[in-house]
Amino acid sequence: MRVNWVSRVVSWVAVAVVGGVYGVAGTIAHSLTWGPIPVGLIVGAIACGAILIAVRALTHDRGAAVAAGLGMLGMLVLISGVGPGGSVVVADSLTGRIWTYLTAGLVLLVVAWPSFSRLPVRTQAAPTEDRAVREP
């Protein structure tokens, strides 16, 4: 069954919105720590990686994973700047830099991962019979 381009574009917009929601949630929560453990960074990375993997696995479409990743990174960049009141969500600190590069790395890894379902299947050749003509 062939998917037409309208449904494909609509699905890309939908996964871009979902990626944006996960990007916002991870960006806001990335700085949460419990003592020395960066819990927000760990949970945010797991959540963002999981949604990217789920989109790629369920749609079998690299474009959908790109759209989700662009939504995620777009929202990260959008809310990372200085707000109108002077507040900063992603501070220029080690965890802020790790979160930015980790998110971009997750998107790159999931999008660049090869599709194993489209690799050629290696089959064994059928045993050949003796081609010599046998006379009774």
Buried (B, 14 or more C-beta within 10 A) or exposed (E): EEEEEEEBEEBBEBBBBBBBBBBBBBBBBBBBEEEEEBBBBEBBBEBBBEBBBBBBEEBEBBBBBBBBBBBBBBBBEEBBEEEEEEEEBBEEEEBBEBBBEBBBEBBEEBBEEEEEEEEEEEEEEEEEEEEEEEEE
